[in-house]
Amino acid sequence: MAAAEPTIPMPPRELEAIEHVDSSLVFPAFTSATAWQLGCALRTKLLAFAKPCVIDISLAHGKHCLFHATTHAGTTVDNDYWVSRKQATVLRWGSSTWYMHNKFQGDEAAFAAKFGLGTNGGTYAIHGGGWPIKVQGVAGIVAVVVVSGLKQEQDHGIIVQAVGEMLEEMGVEMGEKKKED
């Protein structure tokens, strides 16, 4: 009998709760070494799942890739399209794809109509698993981490879990994001 897969806590669906979690997880700094550490932590966690996954961490500027890996055989080019679409959503709207999914109740047609995307709607994905990396004292998004392969709430949840654990190990105090003067 195969071992049971780990449980990932279900992320909240309420927009304020998602925003609170996402805005409370802020790095003190983010370098290629930080990306490697986060990517390896995510890959280690995802190896416990039977489904193959792709993990990608890229800088916001120019989408320069800092980490890209798979967990098991069976990923396809389609996973990389999902990575690209989730990245595009995070970079354009500055929030996690899980937030955007819940904002539009998963209705991609309403999402595309709201922003006048027309035939370009497929450039973006409002499925969980794309998450903005923010750094204390830096305006905007520094990088985007994407997981593709599990259910969307799991893709999102495992990122939040890994980032939270990493920040805790770094001794970063998490809580309300301080408002800037």
C-alpha positions in Angstrom: 0.0 0.0 0.0 1.4 3.4 -1.0 2.0 6.0 1.7 -0.7 8.7 2.0 0.2 12.1 0.4 0.7 15.0 2.8 -2.2 17.3 3.5 -1.8 20.9 2.4 -4.1 23.3 4.4 -6.9 24.6 2.3 -6.2 28.3 1.6 -8.9 30.8 2.5 -11.4 31.9 -0.2 -12.3 35.3 1.2 -10.4 38.0 -0.6 -9.4 39.9 2.6 -8.0 36.7 4.1 -6.0 35.8 1.0 -4.7 39.4 0.8 -3.7 39.3 4.5 -1.8 36.1 4.1 -0.1 37.1 0.9 0.9 40.6 2.2 2.2 39.2 5.5 4.8 36.9 3.8 7.5 39.5 2.9 11.2 38.6 2.5 13.9 40.8 4.1 15.9 40.3 0.8 15.6 38.0 -2.2 18.6 36.7 -4.1 19.4 33.9 -6.4 20.4 31.9 -3.3 17.1 32.6 -1.7 15.3 31.5 -4.9 17.4 28.3 -4.9 16.6 27.6 -1.2 12.8 28.2 -1.8 12.8 26.1 -5.0 14.5 23.2 -3.3 12.1 23.4 -0.3 9.1 23.3 -2.7 10.6 20.4 -4.7 11.2 18.4 -1.6 7.6 19.0 -0.4 6.2 18.2 -3.8 8.2 14.9 -4.2 5.7 13.4 -1.6 2.9 13.8 -4.2 2.5 11.2 -7.0 1.5 13.8 -9.6 4.4 15.4 -11.5 4.8 19.1 -10.9 6.9 22.0 -12.2 8.3 24.7 -9.9 9.5 28.0 -11.4 10.9 31.1 -9.7 11.6 34.0 -12.0 12.5 37.6 -11.4 9.7 40.1 -12.2 11.9 42.2 -14.4 12.5 40.4 -17.7 11.2 37.1 -16.2 14.8 35.9 -15.7 14.6 32.3 -14.4 16.3 31.7 -11.1 14.9 28.2 -10.4 13.1 25.7 -12.6 12.6 22.0 -11.8 10.2 19.1 -12.0 9.4 16.5 -9.4 8.6 13.3 -11.3 8.5 12.1 -14.9 5.3 13.0 -16.7 5.3 16.8 -16.9 4.6 18.2 -20.3 5.1 21.4 -22.2 1.6 22.2 -21.0 2.9 22.7 -17.5 5.3 25.3 -18.8 2.4 27.1 -20.5 0.6 27.2 -17.1 3.7 28.6 -15.5 3.9 31.4 -18.1 0.1 32.2 -17.8 0.3 32.2 -14.0 3.4 34.5 -14.1 1.6 36.9 -16.5 -1.3 37.2 -14.1 0.8 37.9 -11.0 3.0 40.4 -12.9 0.0 42.3 -14.4 -2.3 42.5 -11.4 0.3 42.2 -8.6 -1.5 39.6 -6.6 -1.6 35.8 -6.4 -3.5 33.8 -9.0 -5.5 32.3 -6.1 -6.7 35.8 -5.2 -7.7 36.5 -8.8 -9.4 33.1 -9.0 -11.5 33.8 -6.0 -12.2 37.5 -7.0 -13.8 36.2 -10.2 -15.2 32.9 -8.6 -13.1 31.0 -11.2 -15.1 32.6 -14.1 -12.4 33.1 -16.8 -14.9 34.7 -19.2 -15.9 37.3 -16.7 -12.2 37.9 -15.9 -11.4 38.3 -19.6 -14.4 40.6 -20.2 -13.6 42.8 -17.1 -10.1 43.6 -18.5 -11.0 43.6 -22.2 -8.6 40.7 -22.9 -10.5 39.5 -26.0 -8.5 36.8 -27.7 -5.6 37.5 -25.4 -7.5 35.9 -22.4 -5.4 32.7 -22.7 -2.3 34.7 -21.9 -3.4 34.8 -18.3 -4.5 32.1 -15.8 -6.7 32.7 -12.7 -5.9 29.3 -11.2 -4.0 29.0 -7.9 -0.3 28.5 -8.0 1.2 31.8 -9.0 2.4 33.9 -6.1 4.2 37.3 -5.9 7.5 37.5 -4.0 7.7 40.8 -2.2 10.7 42.3 -0.4 10.5 44.6 2.6 11.2 48.2 1.5 10.9 47.5 -2.2 7.9 48.7 -4.1 6.1 46.1 -6.3 6.9 42.5 -7.0 10.5 41.3 -7.0 9.9 37.8 -8.4 7.1 35.2 -9.1 7.0 31.6 -7.8 4.8 29.2 -9.7 3.8 25.6 -9.0 1.9 23.7 -11.7 0.7 20.1 -11.4 -1.6 19.7 -8.4 -5.1 21.0 -7.8 -5.0 24.8 -7.8 -5.7 25.2 -4.1 -2.8 22.8 -3.4 -0.5 24.6 -5.8 -1.2 27.9 -3.9 -1.2 26.3 -0.5 2.2 24.6 -0.8 3.8 27.9 -1.9 2.3 29.8 1.0 3.4 27.0 3.4 6.9 26.8 2.1 7.4 30.6 2.1 6.0 30.8 5.6 8.3 28.1 6.9 11.3 29.7 5.2 10.6 33.1 6.6 10.2 31.5 10.0 13.5 29.8 9.7 15.0 33.2 8.7 13.6 34.7 11.9 11.3 37.0 10.0 8.3 38.2 12.1 5.1 37.8 10.1 2.0 39.7 10.7 0.2 42.8 9.5 2.0 44.5 6.7 3.1 47.9 8.0 1.7 50.9 6.2 4.3 53.1 4.7 4.2 56.8 5.6 
